[in-house]
Amino acid sequence: MSDAVEEIANAFLPELANDYIKVYQLALDRPIVLTGGMACIPGIVEEFEERVSDELDREVEAVAAERPDISPSLGAQRIAARLVETN
């Protein structure tokens, strides 16, 4: 988990701020959504939220998708369907 917190707090968010300040500002006001099988582990969302909040020295909200184990697949399916519709 430390690697994920480090990546978000010290790589992804600063890069987002440098390249897309308005998107960065919007992102800070919304929850971080955790997906994938690891998000099914009890307590991991709260632990992630706490660690990112501590690293950024500001309150951060994290939530898990309704079905975090299959949500990446569902997202990929939706993207593929849109690509098929536009081509």
N, CA, C and O atoms as CSV, one atom per row, in Angstrom:
chain,resi,resn,atom,element,x,y,z
A,1,MET,N,N,0.815,-1.185,0.000
A,1,MET,CA,C,0.000,0.000,0.000
A,1,MET,C,C,0.863,1.255,0.000
A,1,MET,O,O,0.483,2.272,-0.581
A,2,SER,N,N,2.006,1.189,0.640
A,2,SER,CA,C,2.875,2.359,0.695
A,2,SER,C,C,3.264,2.840,-0.700
A,2,SER,O,O,3.353,4.043,-0.941
A,3,ASP,N,N,3.495,1.900,-1.619
A,3,ASP,CA,C,3.849,2.274,-2.989
A,3,ASP,C,C,2.700,3.013,-3.669
A,3,ASP,O,O,2.929,3.983,-4.392
A,4,ALA,N,N,1.473,2.564,-3.444
A,4,ALA,CA,C,0.309,3.216,-4.050
A,4,ALA,C,C,0.140,4.631,-3.506
A,4,ALA,O,O,-0.123,5.563,-4.266
A,5,VAL,N,N,0.288,4.789,-2.206
A,5,VAL,CA,C,0.163,6.111,-1.582
A,5,VAL,C,C,1.260,7.031,-2.107
A,5,VAL,O,O,1.000,8.183,-2.457
A,6,GLU,N,N,2.470,6.525,-2.159
A,6,GLU,CA,C,3.608,7.305,-2.665
A,6,GLU,C,C,3.364,7.754,-4.107
A,6,GLU,O,O,3.606,8.911,-4.452
A,7,GLU,N,N,2.893,6.848,-4.931
A,7,GLU,CA,C,2.650,7.162,-6.340
A,7,GLU,C,C,1.576,8.235,-6.496
A,7,GLU,O,O,1.746,9.169,-7.279
A,8,ILE,N,N,0.496,8.113,-5.773
A,8,ILE,CA,C,-0.591,9.093,-5.887
A,8,ILE,C,C,-0.172,10.444,-5.330
A,8,ILE,O,O,-0.341,11.471,-5.987
A,9,ALA,N,N,0.374,10.446,-4.120
A,9,ALA,CA,C,0.685,11.700,-3.442
A,9,ALA,C,C,1.888,12.436,-4.023
A,9,ALA,O,O,1.900,13.666,-4.070
A,10,ASN,N,N,2.891,11.699,-4.462
A,10,ASN,CA,C,4.145,12.345,-4.843
A,10,ASN,C,C,4.491,12.262,-6.319
A,10,ASN,O,O,5.492,12.834,-6.751
A,11,ALA,N,N,3.684,11.562,-7.097
A,11,ALA,CA,C,3.936,11.492,-8.533
A,11,ALA,C,C,2.693,11.903,-9.330
A,11,ALA,O,O,2.721,12.886,-10.071
A,12,PHE,N,N,1.608,11.147,-9.173
A,12,PHE,CA,C,0.422,11.392,-9.988
A,12,PHE,C,C,-0.190,12.776,-9.752
A,12,PHE,O,O,-0.379,13.534,-10.703
A,13,LEU,N,N,-0.501,13.111,-8.501
A,13,LEU,CA,C,-1.160,14.391,-8.232
A,13,LEU,C,C,-0.290,15.600,-8.594
A,13,LEU,O,O,-0.809,16.545,-9.189
A,14,PRO,N,N,1.013,15.617,-8.261
A,14,PRO,CA,C,1.833,16.750,-8.694
A,14,PRO,C,C,1.907,16.886,-10.218
A,14,PRO,O,O,1.882,17.996,-10.749
A,15,GLU,N,N,1.998,15.763,-10.907
A,15,GLU,CA,C,2.036,15.818,-12.372
A,15,GLU,C,C,0.705,16.329,-12.927
A,15,GLU,O,O,0.678,17.127,-13.864
A,16,LEU,N,N,-0.391,15.862,-12.341
A,16,LEU,CA,C,-1.708,16.342,-12.750
A,16,LEU,C,C,-1.820,17.847,-12.524
A,16,LEU,O,O,-2.348,18.563,-13.375
A,17,ALA,N,N,-1.329,18.331,-11.389
A,17,ALA,CA,C,-1.368,19.768,-11.087
A,17,ALA,C,C,-0.549,20.560,-12.100
A,17,ALA,O,O,-0.960,21.639,-12.525
A,18,ASN,N,N,0.605,20.028,-12.486
A,18,ASN,CA,C,1.463,20.725,-13.452
A,18,ASN,C,C,0.836,20.788,-14.837
A,18,ASN,O,O,0.963,21.791,-15.539
A,19,ASP,N,N,0.159,19.711,-15.226
A,19,ASP,CA,C,-0.362,19.623,-16.588
A,19,ASP,C,C,-1.813,20.092,-16.730
A,19,ASP,O,O,-2.188,20.642,-17.765
A,20,TYR,N,N,-2.621,19.879,-15.703
A,20,TYR,CA,C,-4.059,20.159,-15.790
A,20,TYR,C,C,-4.563,20.690,-14.451
A,20,TYR,O,O,-5.216,19.963,-13.702
A,21,ILE,N,N,-4.271,21.928,-14.153
A,21,ILE,CA,C,-4.570,22.483,-12.836
A,21,ILE,C,C,-6.068,22.446,-12.508
A,21,ILE,O,O,-6.434,22.173,-11.365
A,22,LYS,N,N,-6.928,22.713,-13.474
A,22,LYS,CA,C,-8.372,22.689,-13.194
A,22,LYS,C,C,-8.847,21.278,-12.859
A,22,LYS,O,O,-9.646,21.096,-11.940
A,23,VAL,N,N,-8.367,20.290,-13.589
A,23,VAL,CA,C,-8.724,18.899,-13.300
A,23,VAL,C,C,-8.183,18.511,-11.923
A,23,VAL,O,O,-8.862,17.828,-11.157
A,24,TYR,N,N,-6.984,18.938,-11.618
A,24,TYR,CA,C,-6.379,18.674,-10.308
A,24,TYR,C,C,-7.243,19.238,-9.189
A,24,TYR,O,O,-7.512,18.553,-8.202
A,25,GLN,N,N,-7.674,20.476,-9.340
A,25,GLN,CA,C,-8.508,21.103,-8.317
A,25,GLN,C,C,-9.836,20.365,-8.150
A,25,GLN,O,O,-10.313,20.193,-7.028
A,26,LEU,N,N,-10.430,19.933,-9.252
A,26,LEU,CA,C,-11.664,19.143,-9.177
A,26,LEU,C,C,-11.406,17.799,-8.501
A,26,LEU,O,O,-12.216,17.343,-7.694
A,27,ALA,N,N,-10.300,17.176,-8.824
A,27,ALA,CA,C,-9.973,15.860,-8.277
A,27,ALA,C,C,-9.833,15.899,-6.756
A,27,ALA,O,O,-10.231,14.955,-6.073
A,28,LEU,N,N,-9.281,16.966,-6.233
A,28,LEU,CA,C,-9.080,17.060,-4.795
A,28,LEU,C,C,-10.393,17.184,-4.028
A,28,LEU,O,O,-10.450,16.900,-2.832
A,29,ASP,N,N,-11.440,17.606,-4.718
A,29,ASP,CA,C,-12.739,17.784,-4.066
A,29,ASP,C,C,-13.633,16.559,-4.191
A,29,ASP,O,O,-14.776,16.577,-3.735
A,30,ARG,N,N,-13.126,15.508,-4.797
A,30,ARG,CA,C,-13.931,14.295,-5.002
A,30,ARG,C,C,-13.223,13.095,-4.381
A,30,ARG,O,O,-12.007,13.108,-4.190
A,31,PRO,N,N,-13.999,12.059,-4.068
A,31,PRO,CA,C,-13.370,10.863,-3.488
A,31,PRO,C,C,-12.497,10.128,-4.497
A,31,PRO,O,O,-12.742,10.171,-5.703
A,32,ILE,N,N,-11.486,9.462,-3.987
A,32,ILE,CA,C,-10.682,8.555,-4.791
A,32,ILE,C,C,-11.404,7.210,-4.765
A,32,ILE,O,O,-11.716,6.693,-3.693
A,33,VAL,N,N,-11.668,6.648,-5.932
A,33,VAL,CA,C,-12.387,5.387,-6.012
A,33,VAL,C,C,-11.384,4.260,-6.207
A,33,VAL,O,O,-10.612,4.257,-7.165
A,34,LEU,N,N,-11.405,3.309,-5.291
A,34,LEU,CA,C,-10.524,2.154,-5.381
A,34,LEU,C,C,-11.254,1.028,-6.083
A,34,LEU,O,O,-12.410,0.739,-5.774
A,35,THR,N,N,-10.581,0.393,-7.026
A,35,THR,CA,C,-11.160,-0.723,-7.767
A,35,THR,C,C,-10.179,-1.882,-7.771
A,35,THR,O,O,-9.023,-1.735,-7.374
A,36,GLY,N,N,-10.646,-3.019,-8.217
A,36,GLY,CA,C,-9.805,-4.206,-8.285
A,36,GLY,C,C,-9.990,-5.071,-7.057
A,36,GLY,O,O,-10.565,-4.641,-6.057
A,37,GLY,N,N,-9.505,-6.274,-7.143
A,37,GLY,CA,C,-9.689,-7.245,-6.083
A,37,GLY,C,C,-9.159,-6.811,-4.728
A,37,GLY,O,O,-9.745,-7.153,-3.700
A,38,MET,N,N,-8.068,-6.068,-4.704
A,38,MET,CA,C,-7.508,-5.630,-3.429
A,38,MET,C,C,-8.466,-4.724,-2.664
A,38,MET,O,O,-8.423,-4.680,-1.434
A,39,ALA,N,N,-9.326,-4.003,-3.373
A,39,ALA,CA,C,-10.281,-3.107,-2.712
A,39,ALA,C,C,-11.343,-3.881,-1.945
A,39,ALA,O,O,-12.120,-3.285,-1.201
A,40,CYS,N,N,-11.389,-5.203,-2.114
A,40,CYS,CA,C,-12.330,-6.052,-1.374
A,40,CYS,C,C,-11.826,-6.387,0.027
A,40,CYS,O,O,-12.593,-6.891,0.847
A,41,ILE,N,N,-10.572,-6.122,0.314
A,41,ILE,CA,C,-10.001,-6.449,1.617
A,41,ILE,C,C,-10.618,-5.527,2.672
A,41,ILE,O,O,-10.552,-4.305,2.542
A,42,PRO,N,N,-11.211,-6.104,3.705
A,42,PRO,CA,C,-11.826,-5.277,4.747
A,42,PRO,C,C,-10.835,-4.288,5.360
A,42,PRO,O,O,-9.728,-4.655,5.753
A,43,GLY,N,N,-11.258,-3.037,5.431
A,43,GLY,CA,C,-10.455,-1.997,6.051
A,43,GLY,C,C,-9.453,-1.315,5.145
A,43,GLY,O,O,-8.852,-0.317,5.544
A,44,ILE,N,N,-9.254,-1.819,3.944
A,44,ILE,CA,C,-8.205,-1.246,3.091
A,44,ILE,C,C,-8.564,0.160,2.597
A,44,ILE,O,O,-7.685,1.007,2.442
A,45,VAL,N,N,-9.844,0.404,2.353
A,45,VAL,CA,C,-10.265,1.732,1.881
A,45,VAL,C,C,-9.960,2.771,2.953
A,45,VAL,O,O,-9.418,3.836,2.658
A,46,GLU,N,N,-10.308,2.460,4.191
A,46,GLU,CA,C,-10.066,3.397,5.292
A,46,GLU,C,C,-8.567,3.610,5.529
A,46,GLU,O,O,-8.127,4.726,5.804
A,47,GLU,N,N,-7.800,2.541,5.421
A,47,GLU,CA,C,-6.347,2.649,5.599
A,47,GLU,C,C,-5.726,3.499,4.494
A,47,GLU,O,O,-4.874,4.347,4.761
A,48,PHE,N,N,-6.149,3.273,3.270
A,48,PHE,CA,C,-5.663,4.053,2.133
A,48,PHE,C,C,-6.012,5.523,2.321
A,48,PHE,O,O,-5.169,6.402,2.141
A,49,GLU,N,N,-7.261,5.778,2.686
A,49,GLU,CA,C,-7.735,7.150,2.907
A,49,GLU,C,C,-6.882,7.851,3.971
A,49,GLU,O,O,-6.469,8.997,3.790
A,50,GLU,N,N,-6.627,7.159,5.066
A,50,GLU,CA,C,-5.838,7.735,6.149
A,50,GLU,C,C,-4.405,8.028,5.710
A,50,GLU,O,O,-3.868,9.099,5.992
A,51,ARG,N,N,-3.796,7.077,5.024
A,51,ARG,CA,C,-2.402,7.263,4.595
A,51,ARG,C,C,-2.253,8.382,3.567
A,51,ARG,O,O,-1.316,9.177,3.649
A,52,VAL,N,N,-3.167,8.451,2.603
A,52,VAL,CA,C,-3.092,9.528,1.608
A,52,VAL,C,C,-3.355,10.874,2.275
A,52,VAL,O,O,-2.679,11.856,1.970
A,53,SER,N,N,-4.321,10.930,3.173
A,53,SER,CA,C,-4.602,12.170,3.903
A,53,SER,C,C,-3.370,12.634,4.672
A,53,SER,O,O,-3.035,13.819,4.651
A,54,ASP,N,N,-2.692,11.707,5.351
A,54,ASP,CA,C,-1.479,12.056,6.094
A,54,ASP,C,C,-0.381,12.540,5.155
A,54,ASP,O,O,0.299,13.525,5.445
A,55,GLU,N,N,-0.209,11.849,4.031
A,55,GLU,CA,C,0.853,12.206,3.084
A,55,GLU,C,C,0.615,13.578,2.466
A,55,GLU,O,O,1.557,14.346,2.274
A,56,LEU,N,N,-0.648,13.890,2.153
A,56,LEU,CA,C,-0.978,15.171,1.522
A,56,LEU,C,C,-1.235,16.280,2.538
A,56,LEU,O,O,-1.349,17.451,2.178
A,57,ASP,N,N,-1.323,15.900,3.803
A,57,ASP,CA,C,-1.614,16.844,4.873
A,57,ASP,C,C,-2.924,17.598,4.624
A,57,ASP,O,O,-3.023,18.809,4.820
A,58,ARG,N,N,-3.920,16.830,4.185
A,58,ARG,CA,C,-5.270,17.353,3.956
A,58,ARG,C,C,-6.231,16.181,3.964
A,58,ARG,O,O,-5.832,15.039,3.737
A,59,GLU,N,N,-7.492,16.463,4.224
A,59,GLU,CA,C,-8.502,15.411,4.279
A,59,GLU,C,C,-8.788,14.880,2.878
A,59,GLU,O,O,-9.090,15.648,1.965
A,60,VAL,N,N,-8.691,13.574,2.717
A,60,VAL,CA,C,-8.967,12.916,1.448
A,60,VAL,C,C,-10.012,11.838,1.711
A,60,VAL,O,O,-9.931,11.113,2.702
A,61,GLU,N,N,-10.990,11.740,0.818
A,61,GLU,CA,C,-12.001,10.697,0.942
A,61,GLU,C,C,-11.717,9.603,-0.082
A,61,GLU,O,O,-11.421,9.887,-1.243
A,62,ALA,N,N,-11.808,8.369,0.355
A,62,ALA,CA,C,-11.659,7.223,-0.539
A,62,ALA,C,C,-12.891,6.346,-0.395
A,62,ALA,O,O,-13.450,6.215,0.694
A,63,VAL,N,N,-13.302,5.755,-1.488
A,63,VAL,CA,C,-14.439,4.834,-1.503
A,63,VAL,C,C,-14.076,3.663,-2.399
A,63,VAL,O,O,-13.158,3.750,-3.214
A,64,ALA,N,N,-14.800,2.576,-2.242
A,64,ALA,CA,C,-14.628,1.432,-3.133
A,64,ALA,C,C,-15.810,1.377,-4.075
A,64,ALA,O,O,-16.925,1.755,-3.717
A,65,ALA,N,N,-15.560,0.910,-5.265
A,65,ALA,CA,C,-16.642,0.694,-6.217
A,65,ALA,C,C,-17.601,-0.338,-5.632
A,65,ALA,O,O,-17.233,-1.093,-4.732
A,66,GLU,N,N,-18.820,-0.370,-6.139
A,66,GLU,CA,C,-19.805,-1.321,-5.626
A,66,GLU,C,C,-19.294,-2.759,-5.727
A,66,GLU,O,O,-19.429,-3.537,-4.783
A,67,ARG,N,N,-18.717,-3.103,-6.854
A,67,ARG,CA,C,-18.100,-4.426,-7.062
A,67,ARG,C,C,-16.658,-4.190,-7.497
A,67,ARG,O,O,-16.347,-4.301,-8.684
A,68,PRO,N,N,-15.777,-3.869,-6.559
A,68,PRO,CA,C,-14.412,-3.519,-6.944
A,68,PRO,C,C,-13.674,-4.621,-7.682
A,68,PRO,O,O,-12.751,-4.344,-8.447
A,69,ASP,N,N,-14.070,-5.870,-7.461
A,69,ASP,CA,C,-13.380,-6.982,-8.099
A,69,ASP,C,C,-13.637,-7.050,-9.601
A,69,ASP,O,O,-12.781,-7.523,-10.349
A,70,ILE,N,N,-14.805,-6.586,-10.056
A,70,ILE,CA,C,-15.108,-6.648,-11.493
A,70,ILE,C,C,-15.204,-5.274,-12.148
A,70,ILE,O,O,-15.364,-5.191,-13.366
A,71,SER,N,N,-15.111,-4.204,-11.379
A,71,SER,CA,C,-15.286,-2.868,-11.953
A,71,SER,C,C,-14.254,-2.509,-13.028
A,71,SER,O,O,-14.618,-1.823,-13.984
A,72,PRO,N,N,-12.981,-2.933,-12.926
A,72,PRO,CA,C,-12.064,-2.637,-14.035
A,72,PRO,C,C,-12.520,-3.285,-15.346
A,72,PRO,O,O,-12.401,-2.681,-16.412
A,73,SER,N,N,-13.035,-4.499,-15.265
A,73,SER,CA,C,-13.528,-5.181,-16.473
A,73,SER,C,C,-14.749,-4.481,-17.042
A,73,SER,O,O,-14.879,-4.334,-18.257
A,74,LEU,N,N,-15.641,-4.049,-16.162
A,74,LEU,CA,C,-16.835,-3.333,-16.623
A,74,LEU,C,C,-16.458,-2.012,-17.291
A,74,LEU,O,O,-17.040,-1.632,-18.306
A,75,GLY,N,N,-15.489,-1.326,-16.716
A,75,GLY,CA,C,-15.024,-0.078,-17.320
A,75,GLY,C,C,-14.422,-0.300,-18.694
A,75,GLY,O,O,-14.690,0.463,-19.622
A,76,ALA,N,N,-13.610,-1.339,-18.833
A,76,ALA,CA,C,-13.019,-1.664,-20.128
A,76,ALA,C,C,-14.097,-2.027,-21.138
A,76,ALA,O,O,-14.003,-1.663,-22.310
A,77,GLN,N,N,-15.113,-2.739,-20.690
A,77,GLN,CA,C,-16.219,-3.106,-21.573
A,77,GLN,C,C,-16.956,-1.854,-22.072
A,77,GLN,O,O,-17.313,-1.768,-23.247
A,78,ARG,N,N,-17.177,-0.900,-21.186
A,78,ARG,CA,C,-17.866,0.342,-21.576
A,78,ARG,C,C,-17.033,1.147,-22.569
A,78,ARG,O,O,-17.568,1.703,-23.528
A,79,ILE,N,N,-15.739,1.207,-22.339
A,79,ILE,CA,C,-14.858,1.922,-23.269
A,79,ILE,C,C,-14.890,1.247,-24.636
A,79,ILE,O,O,-15.002,1.925,-25.657
A,80,ALA,N,N,-14.795,-0.070,-24.664
A,80,ALA,CA,C,-14.824,-0.815,-25.926
A,80,ALA,C,C,-16.145,-0.589,-26.661
A,80,ALA,O,O,-16.155,-0.418,-27.880
A,81,ALA,N,N,-17.249,-0.589,-25.931
A,81,ALA,CA,C,-18.560,-0.365,-26.564
A,81,ALA,C,C,-18.633,1.021,-27.182
A,81,ALA,O,O,-19.184,1.179,-28.272
A,82,ARG,N,N,-18.099,2.012,-26.521
A,82,ARG,CA,C,-18.100,3.383,-27.080
A,82,ARG,C,C,-17.220,3.474,-28.318
A,82,ARG,O,O,-17.566,4.156,-29.282
A,83,LEU,N,N,-16.091,2.791,-28.292
A,83,LEU,CA,C,-15.203,2.804,-29.451
A,83,LEU,C,C,-15.890,2.145,-30.660
A,83,LEU,O,O,-15.752,2.617,-31.788
A,84,VAL,N,N,-16.610,1.080,-30.423
A,84,VAL,CA,C,-17.339,0.399,-31.503
A,84,VAL,C,C,-18.435,1.298,-32.059
A,84,VAL,O,O,-18.654,1.345,-33.269
A,85,GLU,N,N,-19.123,2.012,-31.172
A,85,GLU,CA,C,-20.211,2.910,-31.599
A,85,GLU,C,C,-19.703,4.067,-32.455
A,85,GLU,O,O,-20.391,4.495,-33.382
A,86,THR,N,N,-18.524,4.571,-32.162
A,86,THR,CA,C,-18.001,5.749,-32.870
A,86,THR,C,C,-17.271,5.387,-34.153
A,86,THR,O,O,-16.970,6.271,-34.955
A,87,ASN,N,N,-16.982,4.119,-34.364
A,87,ASN,CA,C,-16.246,3.723,-35.579
A,87,ASN,C,C,-17.137,3.067,-36.595
A,87,ASN,O,O,-16.671,2.679,-37.666
